[in-house]
Amino acid sequence: MALAHSMLTPLPSEGFKEQGNAFYIKKDYAEAFNYYTKAIDMCPKNASYYGNRAATLMMLCRYREALEDSQQAVRLDNTFVKGHLREGKCHLSLGNAMAANRCFQRVLELEPDNSQAQQEVKAILEYERMAEIGFDKRDYRMVVFCMDRALDSAPACHKFKILKAECLALLGRYPEAQAVASDILRMDSTNADALYVRGLCLYYEDCIDKAVQFFVQALRMAPDHDKARLACRNAKALKAKKEEGNKAFKDGNFEAAYDLYSDALTIDPNNIKTNAKLYCNRATVGSKLNKLEQAIEDCTKAIKLDETYIKAYLRRAQCYMDTEQYEEAVRDYEKVYQTEHTKEHKHLLKNAQLELKKSKRKDYYKVLGVDKNATEDEIKKAYRKRALLHHPDRHSGASTEVQKEEEKKFKEVGEAFSVLSDPKKKSRYDSGQDLEDDGMNMGDFDANNIFKAFFGGPGGFSFEGKLCCDVFRIYSSLHI
């Protein structure tokens, strides 16, 4: 009777297990863990107790501890299906798809119809494969997408998190990359991969000295960390070459500075922020060397790398001004002024708008073939030369088409001279004012009268007689 009674009386460990189950159902996993632990303490050879505590630890995201309990469960009972399933899911959560696959193979041996977990492994293996292809092709967005999907099934996998963080850094999403690396370092301050990612973010944000410190720390934790070693070498080389270029520029050695910045740009194409600065620096040197089109191209490359880089917009706008591409200059200055409302930027924009307005009028300086700073004598000499060159009487034997073209040019030369030889008109013209708005109707003048007044002669002017011979003698002496 005593033996029968003992067989019917529940073991105290079973009571703890039932209480653990009750708390698990209520999602009070911490209390469930405590009661399952009590059950294990009373009966350490029971596989189901370890299996239940593993399930609770998984709910608490304590996957490494859950893995240990699952492995203990299947050591105690190799036919314990739930134990193998939970071990596989723990491996999966930690990112070890191959180990998980072995566990699920054992499940299928015990229960051939149980294929749910096997499908999860296949999905993770496929995401890993796609991420590897994406990384090789520099398709970092694809890698981030794949790792996000993989982390849905393997939320504690440091390997997946690190790969995602590295690609976020390569995409310029530094705060997100830093957050992932920092989370890992809070759990494991010696994680070389996380230290490397922290350094990578700083390196790409042009904080090279701090970046090198993290790379060195990562190499201290893992001397064979190839990525950290390469990044450290690149960071030091980039800093040195950039500083050499800056020194050459300050010393006025522009050709050397140009070459040094060019060399620096070949070191690491992934360093977007530093390379944007290098392109802008090279553009500055290019403008000093009068390589204005190359300077514009370098500024454009800098802006493509960093659309917020105001200095590159300003440099390109100045180059556009220097090459008289005023519409492009106005567009760049507008972009700058929208971003930074300063008096200086407003002045630059207004000046570009004025030059654009002036460029749409006839360029009287070009018509006469003189510089904008030409003296009064230079303007007179230029008029004399051009007026004689295009006078209609000189082309009386040409075709009708040529005669019309030369007459048009003759009138333009007279118009240009009438403005640039008059100090008041010239001042208004140079300041961008419309001469017609001030009552100066340019259609009122007669090019022949201006010619006559300039060369002299009584009454109406004609290319006949003595004056005609005198004028052509003057013209011939100019060797036009």
C-alpha positions as CSV (number, residue, x, y, z in Angstrom):
1,M,0.0,0.0,0.0
2,A,2.8,2.4,0.9
3,L,4.5,1.8,-2.5
4,A,1.2,2.3,-4.4
5,H,0.6,5.5,-2.5
6,S,4.1,6.8,-3.4
7,M,3.4,6.0,-7.1
8,L,0.1,8.0,-7.1
9,T,1.6,11.0,-5.2
10,P,2.9,13.6,-7.7
11,L,6.6,14.5,-7.4
12,P,7.3,17.9,-6.0
13,S,9.3,18.7,-9.2
14,E,6.1,18.1,-11.3
15,G,4.3,20.7,-9.1
16,F,7.0,23.2,-9.9
17,K,6.8,22.3,-13.6
18,E,3.0,22.9,-13.6
19,Q,3.4,26.2,-11.9
20,G,6.0,27.1,-14.5
21,N,3.5,26.2,-17.2
22,A,0.9,28.4,-15.7
23,F,3.2,31.4,-15.6
24,Y,4.4,30.6,-19.2
25,I,0.7,30.7,-20.4
26,K,0.3,34.1,-18.7
27,K,3.5,35.3,-20.5
28,D,5.2,35.8,-17.1
29,Y,8.4,34.3,-18.4
30,A,10.6,35.4,-15.5
31,E,8.4,33.5,-13.0
32,A,8.1,30.5,-15.3
33,F,11.9,30.4,-15.5
34,N,12.1,30.4,-11.7
35,Y,9.7,27.4,-11.3
36,Y,11.3,25.4,-14.1
37,T,14.7,25.9,-12.5
38,K,13.2,24.6,-9.2
39,A,11.9,21.6,-11.0
40,I,15.4,21.0,-12.6
41,D,17.1,21.3,-9.2
42,M,14.8,18.6,-7.8
43,C,15.1,16.4,-10.8
44,P,18.1,17.2,-13.0
45,K,17.7,14.2,-15.3
46,N,14.3,15.1,-16.7
47,A,14.7,16.2,-20.4
48,S,11.3,18.0,-20.5
49,Y,12.2,20.3,-17.7
50,Y,15.2,21.6,-19.6
51,G,13.1,21.8,-22.8
52,N,10.5,23.9,-21.0
53,R,13.1,26.2,-19.5
54,A,14.7,26.5,-23.0
55,A,11.4,27.7,-24.4
56,T,11.1,30.3,-21.6
57,L,14.7,31.5,-22.2
58,M,13.9,31.9,-25.9
59,M,10.9,34.1,-25.0
60,L,13.3,36.2,-22.9
61,C,15.7,36.4,-25.9
62,R,18.4,34.6,-24.0
63,Y,19.2,32.4,-26.9
64,R,22.7,31.2,-25.8
65,E,21.3,30.0,-22.4
66,A,18.3,28.5,-24.2
67,L,20.7,26.6,-26.5
68,E,22.5,25.1,-23.6
69,D,19.2,23.9,-22.0
70,S,18.1,22.4,-25.4
71,Q,21.3,20.6,-25.9
72,Q,21.1,19.2,-22.3
73,A,17.5,18.0,-23.0
74,V,18.5,16.0,-26.1
75,R,21.6,14.6,-24.3
76,L,19.2,13.2,-21.7
77,D,16.7,12.0,-24.3
78,N,17.9,11.8,-28.0
79,T,14.3,11.1,-29.1
80,F,12.9,14.3,-27.5
81,V,11.6,16.1,-30.6
82,K,10.8,19.4,-28.9
83,G,14.3,19.4,-27.6
84,H,15.8,19.1,-31.1
85,L,13.4,21.7,-32.4
86,R,14.3,24.2,-29.8
87,E,18.0,23.6,-30.2
88,G,17.6,24.2,-34.0
89,K,15.6,27.4,-33.4
90,C,18.3,28.6,-31.0
91,H,21.0,27.9,-33.6
92,L,18.8,29.7,-36.1
93,S,18.3,32.7,-33.8
94,L,22.0,32.9,-33.3
95,G,22.6,32.8,-37.1
96,N,24.1,29.3,-37.3
97,A,22.0,28.0,-40.1
98,M,24.1,24.9,-40.7
99,A,23.9,23.7,-37.1
100,A,20.2,24.4,-37.1
101,N,19.8,22.3,-40.3
102,R,21.4,19.4,-38.5
103,C,19.0,19.6,-35.7
104,F,16.0,19.8,-38.0
105,Q,17.3,16.8,-39.9
106,R,17.1,14.8,-36.7
107,V,13.5,16.1,-36.2
108,L,12.6,14.8,-39.6
109,E,14.1,11.4,-38.8
110,L,11.9,11.3,-35.7
111,E,8.8,12.9,-37.3
112,P,9.0,12.9,-41.2
113,D,6.0,15.2,-41.5
114,N,7.6,18.0,-39.4
115,S,8.9,20.4,-42.1
116,Q,8.1,23.9,-40.7
117,A,11.5,24.5,-39.2
118,Q,13.3,23.1,-42.2
119,Q,11.7,25.8,-44.3
120,E,13.0,28.5,-42.0
121,V,16.5,27.2,-42.5
122,K,16.2,27.2,-46.2
123,A,14.9,30.8,-46.1
124,I,17.9,32.0,-44.0
125,L,20.4,30.1,-46.2
126,E,18.9,31.8,-49.3
127,Y,19.1,35.3,-47.7
128,E,22.7,34.6,-46.8
129,R,23.4,33.6,-50.4
130,M,21.7,36.7,-51.8
131,A,23.5,39.0,-49.3
132,E,26.8,37.6,-50.4
133,I,26.1,38.2,-54.0
134,G,24.8,41.7,-53.2
135,F,27.9,42.6,-51.2
136,D,30.2,41.4,-54.1
137,K,28.2,43.7,-56.5
138,R,28.3,46.6,-54.0
139,D,24.5,46.4,-53.9
140,Y,24.5,47.3,-50.2
141,R,20.7,48.0,-50.1
142,M,20.1,44.5,-51.2
143,V,22.4,43.2,-48.4
144,V,20.5,45.3,-45.7
145,F,17.2,44.0,-47.0
146,C,18.4,40.3,-46.9
147,M,19.8,40.8,-43.4
148,D,16.6,42.3,-42.1
149,R,14.7,39.3,-43.4
150,A,17.2,36.9,-41.9
151,L,17.1,38.7,-38.6
152,D,13.4,38.1,-38.4
153,S,14.3,34.4,-37.9
154,A,17.7,35.0,-36.3
155,P,17.2,38.1,-34.0
156,A,20.3,37.4,-31.9
157,C,22.7,36.7,-34.7
158,H,25.7,39.1,-34.4
159,K,27.0,38.0,-37.8
160,F,23.9,39.2,-39.6
161,K,23.8,42.4,-37.5
162,I,27.4,43.3,-38.2
163,L,27.0,42.7,-42.0
164,K,23.9,44.9,-41.9
165,A,25.7,47.6,-40.0
166,E,28.7,47.5,-42.3
167,C,26.4,48.0,-45.3
168,L,24.5,50.8,-43.6
169,A,27.9,52.6,-43.1
170,L,28.8,52.0,-46.8
171,L,25.4,53.6,-47.7
172,G,26.2,56.6,-45.6
173,R,23.5,55.8,-43.0
174,Y,26.0,56.3,-40.2
175,P,23.6,56.8,-37.2
176,E,21.8,53.5,-38.0
177,A,25.1,51.6,-38.4
178,Q,26.4,53.1,-35.1
179,A,23.3,52.1,-33.3
180,V,23.6,48.4,-34.4
181,A,27.3,48.3,-33.5
182,S,26.7,50.0,-30.1
183,D,24.0,47.5,-29.2
184,I,26.5,44.6,-29.8
185,L,29.3,46.4,-27.8
186,R,27.0,46.8,-24.9
187,M,26.7,43.0,-24.7
188,D,30.3,42.3,-25.7
189,S,32.7,45.2,-25.5
190,T,35.5,43.2,-27.1
191,N,33.6,42.3,-30.3
192,A,36.2,43.1,-33.0
193,D,33.5,43.3,-35.8
194,A,31.5,45.9,-33.9
195,L,34.6,47.9,-33.1
196,Y,35.5,47.8,-36.8
197,V,32.0,49.1,-37.8
198,R,32.2,51.9,-35.2
199,G,35.6,52.9,-36.7
200,L,34.2,52.6,-40.3
201,C,31.4,55.1,-39.5
202,L,33.9,57.6,-38.0
203,Y,36.2,57.1,-41.0
204,Y,33.5,57.8,-43.5
205,E,32.4,60.9,-41.5
206,D,36.0,62.2,-41.9
207,C,36.9,61.7,-38.2
208,I,40.0,59.8,-39.2
209,D,42.0,60.1,-36.0
210,K,39.1,58.6,-33.9
211,A,38.5,56.0,-36.6
212,V,42.1,54.8,-36.4
213,Q,41.7,54.3,-32.6
214,F,38.8,51.9,-33.2
215,F,40.5,50.0,-36.0
216,V,43.6,49.6,-33.7
217,Q,41.3,48.4,-30.9
218,A,39.6,45.9,-33.2
219,L,43.0,44.5,-34.3
220,R,44.0,44.2,-30.7
221,M,41.0,42.0,-30.1
222,A,41.4,40.1,-33.4
223,P,44.9,40.5,-35.0
224,D,43.7,38.7,-38.2
225,H,40.8,41.1,-38.8
226,D,41.6,41.9,-42.5
227,K,38.9,44.5,-42.9
228,A,40.0,46.5,-39.9
229,R,43.6,46.3,-41.1
230,L,42.8,47.5,-44.6
231,A,40.6,50.3,-43.3
232,C,43.3,51.4,-40.8
233,R,45.8,51.5,-43.6
234,N,43.5,53.4,-45.9
235,A,42.6,55.9,-43.2
236,K,46.2,56.7,-42.4
237,A,47.2,57.0,-46.1
238,L,44.2,59.2,-46.9
239,K,44.9,61.6,-44.1
240,A,48.6,61.8,-45.0
241,K,48.0,62.4,-48.8
242,K,45.3,65.0,-48.1
243,E,47.5,66.9,-45.7
244,E,50.3,66.9,-48.3
245,G,48.0,68.3,-50.8
246,N,46.8,71.0,-48.4
247,K,50.4,72.0,-47.7
248,A,51.3,72.2,-51.4
249,F,48.3,74.4,-52.0
250,K,49.2,76.8,-49.1
251,D,52.8,76.9,-50.5
252,G,51.4,78.0,-53.9
253,N,52.6,74.7,-55.6
254,F,49.3,74.2,-57.4
255,E,50.4,71.5,-59.8
256,A,51.8,69.4,-57.0
257,A,48.6,70.0,-55.0
258,Y,46.5,68.9,-57.9
259,D,48.4,65.6,-58.3
260,L,48.3,64.9,-54.6
261,Y,44.6,65.4,-54.4
262,S,44.2,63.1,-57.4
263,D,46.3,60.4,-55.7
264,A,44.2,60.7,-52.6
265,L,41.1,60.1,-54.6
266,T,42.3,56.7,-55.6
267,I,42.8,55.4,-52.1
268,D,39.2,54.5,-51.1
269,P,36.3,55.1,-53.4
270,N,33.9,54.2,-50.6
271,N,34.8,57.1,-48.4
272,I,32.1,59.4,-49.8
273,K,32.5,62.4,-47.4
274,T,36.3,62.7,-47.6
275,N,36.3,62.2,-51.4
276,A,33.7,64.9,-51.8
277,K,36.1,67.3,-50.0
278,L,39.0,66.1,-52.1
279,Y,37.1,66.8,-55.3
280,C,36.2,70.2,-54.1
281,N,39.9,70.9,-53.1
282,R,41.0,69.7,-56.5
283,A,38.5,72.0,-58.1
284,T,39.9,75.0,-56.1
285,V,43.4,74.1,-57.4
286,G,42.0,73.6,-60.9
287,S,40.5,77.1,-60.9
288,K,43.9,78.5,-59.8
289,L,45.4,76.7,-62.8
290,N,42.7,78.0,-65.1
291,K,41.3,74.5,-65.6
292,L,37.8,75.8,-65.2
293,E,35.9,73.1,-67.0
294,Q,37.7,70.4,-65.0
295,A,37.0,72.4,-61.8
296,I,33.3,72.4,-62.7
297,E,33.4,68.7,-63.3
298,D,35.1,68.1,-59.9
299,C,32.6,70.2,-58.1
300,T,29.8,68.2,-59.8
301,K,31.4,65.0,-58.6
302,A,31.7,66.4,-55.1
303,I,28.0,67.3,-55.1
304,K,27.0,63.9,-56.4
305,L,28.8,62.4,-53.4
306,D,27.3,64.9,-50.9
307,E,24.3,66.9,-52.1
308,T,24.5,69.1,-48.9
309,Y,28.1,70.2,-49.6
310,I,27.6,74.0,-49.8
311,K,31.3,74.7,-50.5
312,A,31.2,72.7,-53.7
313,Y,28.1,74.6,-54.9
314,L,29.9,77.9,-54.2
315,R,33.0,76.8,-56.0
316,R,31.1,75.5,-59.0
317,A,29.0,78.7,-59.2
318,Q,32.2,80.8,-59.2
319,C,33.6,78.7,-62.0
320,Y,30.4,79.1,-63.9
321,M,30.7,82.9,-63.5
322,D,34.3,82.8,-64.7
323,T,33.2,80.9,-67.8
324,E,30.1,83.2,-68.3
325,Q,27.7,80.3,-67.8
326,Y,25.4,82.6,-65.8
327,E,22.2,80.5,-65.8
328,E,24.1,77.6,-64.2
329,A,25.7,80.0,-61.7
330,V,22.3,81.5,-60.7
331,R,20.9,78.0,-60.2
332,D,23.8,77.1,-57.8
333,Y,23.6,80.3,-55.9
334,E,19.9,79.9,-55.5
335,K,20.5,76.4,-54.0
336,V,23.0,77.9,-51.6
337,Y,20.8,80.8,-50.6
338,Q,17.8,78.5,-50.0
339,T,20.0,76.5,-47.6
340,E,21.9,79.3,-45.9
341,H,20.2,82.7,-45.8
342,T,23.3,84.9,-45.4
343,K,24.0,88.4,-46.7
344,E,27.0,87.2,-48.5
345,H,25.0,84.5,-50.3
346,K,22.3,86.9,-51.2
347,H,24.9,89.3,-52.7
348,L,26.4,86.5,-54.8
349,L,23.0,85.5,-56.1
350,K,22.0,89.0,-57.0
351,N,25.4,89.6,-58.8
352,A,24.9,86.3,-60.8
353,Q,21.3,87.4,-61.7
354,L,22.6,90.7,-62.8
355,E,25.3,89.1,-65.0
356,L,22.7,86.8,-66.4
357,K,20.5,89.7,-67.3
358,K,23.4,91.6,-68.9
359,S,24.4,88.5,-70.9
360,K,21.0,88.4,-72.6
361,R,21.6,91.9,-74.1
362,K,24.1,92.6,-76.9
363,D,27.6,92.5,-75.6
364,Y,29.0,95.7,-76.9
365,Y,32.5,94.9,-75.7
366,K,32.4,91.7,-77.8
367,V,31.0,93.6,-80.7
368,L,34.0,95.9,-80.6
369,G,36.4,93.2,-79.6
370,V,37.7,94.9,-76.4
371,D,38.0,94.0,-72.8
372,K,35.4,95.2,-70.3
373,N,38.1,97.3,-68.7
374,A,39.1,98.9,-72.0
375,T,40.2,102.6,-72.0
376,E,38.6,105.4,-74.0
377,D,41.4,105.2,-76.6
378,E,41.1,101.5,-76.9
379,I,37.4,101.8,-77.6
380,K,38.0,104.4,-80.2
381,K,40.7,102.3,-82.0
382,A,38.5,99.3,-81.9
383,Y,35.6,101.2,-83.4
384,R,37.8,102.7,-86.2
385,K,39.0,99.2,-87.1
386,R,35.5,97.5,-87.0
387,A,33.6,100.3,-88.7
388,L,36.0,100.3,-91.7
389,L,35.9,96.5,-91.8
390,H,32.1,96.3,-92.0
391,H,31.2,99.6,-93.9
392,P,28.5,98.7,-96.5
393,D,30.4,100.6,-99.3
394,R,33.3,98.3,-98.9
395,H,31.2,95.4,-99.7
396,S,29.2,96.9,-102.6
397,G,30.4,94.2,-105.0
398,A,29.5,91.3,-102.7
399,S,26.3,89.2,-102.9
400,T,23.1,90.6,-101.5
401,E,23.3,88.2,-98.5
402,V,26.8,89.3,-97.6
403,Q,25.8,93.0,-98.0
404,K,23.0,92.6,-95.6
405,E,25.2,90.8,-93.0
406,E,27.9,93.4,-93.2
407,E,25.4,96.3,-93.0
408,K,24.0,94.6,-89.8
409,K,27.4,94.3,-88.3
410,F,28.2,97.9,-89.2
411,K,25.1,99.1,-87.4
412,E,26.0,97.0,-84.3
413,V,29.5,98.5,-84.2
414,G,28.0,102.0,-84.4
415,E,25.5,101.1,-81.6
416,A,28.3,99.7,-79.4
417,F,30.4,102.8,-79.9
418,S,27.6,105.2,-79.2
419,V,27.1,103.5,-75.8
420,L,30.7,102.8,-74.7
421,S,32.0,106.2,-75.8
422,D,29.4,108.0,-73.7
423,P,30.4,107.9,-70.0
424,K,26.8,108.1,-68.8
425,K,25.5,105.4,-71.2
426,K,28.5,103.2,-70.5
427,S,27.9,103.5,-66.7
428,R,24.3,102.5,-67.1
429,Y,25.1,99.7,-69.4
430,D,27.8,98.3,-67.1
431,S,25.5,98.4,-64.1
432,G,23.0,96.3,-66.0
433,Q,20.3,99.0,-66.5
434,D,18.2,98.9,-69.6
435,L,19.1,101.9,-71.7
436,E,15.6,102.2,-73.2
437,D,14.1,102.4,-69.7
438,D,16.1,105.6,-69.2
439,G,14.8,107.2,-72.4
440,M,17.9,106.2,-74.5
441,N,16.2,104.7,-77.5
442,M,19.0,102.9,-79.4
443,G,16.9,102.8,-82.5
444,D,17.2,106.6,-82.9
445,F,20.8,106.7,-83.9
446,D,22.2,106.5,-87.5
447,A,25.4,104.4,-87.9
448,N,26.5,106.5,-90.9
449,N,26.2,109.7,-88.8
450,I,28.4,108.2,-86.1
451,F,30.9,107.1,-88.7
452,K,30.9,110.6,-90.3
453,A,31.3,112.3,-86.9
454,F,34.1,110.0,-86.0
455,F,36.1,110.3,-89.3
456,G,35.1,113.9,-90.1
457,G,33.9,115.4,-93.4
458,P,31.4,118.1,-94.4
459,G,27.8,117.3,-94.9
460,G,26.6,113.8,-95.6
461,F,29.2,111.1,-95.7
462,S,29.9,109.0,-98.7
463,F,32.6,106.5,-99.7
464,E,33.3,108.7,-102.8
465,G,36.0,111.2,-103.7
466,K,38.9,112.4,-101.6
467,L,37.4,111.4,-98.2
468,C,36.8,107.8,-99.5
469,C,40.5,107.6,-100.5
470,D,41.6,108.9,-97.2
471,V,39.5,106.5,-95.3
472,F,40.7,103.5,-97.2
473,R,44.2,104.6,-96.8
474,I,43.6,104.7,-93.1
475,Y,42.0,101.3,-93.3
476,S,44.9,99.8,-95.3
477,S,47.4,101.1,-92.8
478,L,45.7,99.1,-90.0
479,H,46.7,95.8,-91.8
480,I,43.3,94.3,-91.1
